[in-house]
């Protein structure tokens, strides 16, 4: 690889596509985005709202606080926020400019407006359908496949947007099949820091800011503070508790933006904050940190690609593995060390399920970072898991493919049962 070839440019483009800002958990924000898009076309506030969403959207919106709503949770709150105060042109930052007066209006809208939520009969894992009614007029917005893939926008009988519905469809994203651990390390080695400076400075500033806010405030179960108070401030624990604190804040209504990874703010926090914490402890240069962040973010994306946007497999696992890869790189690790770190980490923590976005995500993040760091320390101690040990295969790329198959196909039944259990509480 060199800086002028197509693979180098593809890796830069993948980072630009994935590391984008979002305010709040991305599934409720996607609902708010769809609602805001429909509201803008309707031209007035509706007197009735009808929402149909896939099971994974129910799972990921049910328990999380929607930012700028005064602590409201759930699908109805996300839709109401988008209708009353959302700006659709801001997409994943649709709720970034909500006023105090509008927060009160959101609560009043929920009290006074009929809002029906249904479990959609849909083949798509990610599907949001919102219809707004005002007298004889109506507007409908539908998102399928990923958070900003608006496939349909209709006002009365006038179709404004009509795109094919498919998982992962919509935007013309760079082919992720170019990713491999070997080439990710090669990319990091030759990376021109100027090519990623804007992206990574924004990730460092945003994700560390919300982690620090999580440590200051009282958010959710305060997992970050519990870890610090119980186990101290040594670097291994600091990497865990700072990442957890970011999720503490984000899952519980903090209004600071996050730079996401693979469509998830929690994954963006997990892939970056531990690497930044270690870089500061080691006193490395900005250039060295950028190279390590390239490794951590791209390894996370590589692991997550085969899994899919939403599944029963906790996305923090992939990001914890990615963070460990970045930390290994900071310590001088190259392809061999990073590959073994990833295999070890995947073997440890691949059993964590995703049961939606909520306060306990912070604890899962701490576990994922811990598994990643253990995977790296195993390699440093001359220990490793081998092909044939459970789901581990010979070779890192084979192991990554196996994890993708486990999560994307093998856990379909698990995902349905998790959703059933959550709906029937």
C-alpha angles and dihedrals in degrees: 000000000000133000093260101050126098096251093057090049091047091054091051090050093049090054091049092049096047105036100069131137125262133173114218131353105329099231096058088040089055088053090050090049093052091046092049091049091052093044092053091054094043089056097215142044112283126239092211134030129198120191129184119181139170120256094257091056090052089050095050099043103037099085107020125101115244110225120244094021101099093256100315119155137202145030097307092051092049092050093046091051091052092047097047103035111002125124107205094197088068092060108186089017090052091130098043096108104046115144127216089250090053092052087061090046091054091056091046091049091054092050095049105035129075108239120180120192121194136182101245121233094228138139090220124095091209111044130144121177120179126178122186123198129199112173107301093344128089141178128196132196127185130189121191134177102006140016102275101027099120103188100171135027117170133173113197100312096333113106112210099171127022117167132158116276112233137139109265091005132132114055117062098243126183115269107265092202088086088073121102132151092243093052092043089059091045089051092051091049094056098031116138102222090214089065093063104023096106093046096047098041087055091048092049094048098044100040096043090047093057091043090054091046089052090055092049100044136056104250126162113311092342092234093168093055092043090054093048094047094045101042107020135234103295112138097256092055094039090059089053099045097044092053091046091049091056089057091044088061098038097049092048106052106281108159098212117114123246130205103235132212123206091356094305133104092200090054090047090053093045095048094050116026098063090048091050091047091052092045091055092047091051093044094229125167125266088251092055090049092051091052091049091048089052089056095045096045096043094045088051091051091046093052093044097048095076092042096056134225096292130016144132088273114095109244091210088074092065092045092048088053090048092050091052090051089053091048091049088053091051088056092053098269119153134187097306096047093044094047092053091045090054094047092049093047094047090050091054104047110023092110097072111116127211110234095169139284113306145116095296091063086083091061091048089052090053089051092048093050090047091052090050093051091046089051090055094045090050089058091046088054093049094254128124147154116253137217107280094036098121111296093350113117131194106273129025096254092053090050092050091051090050092052090050091053091046093053102035100041109008096053098048091105091046090052092052092049092049090052092047091051092049094048093049098053 
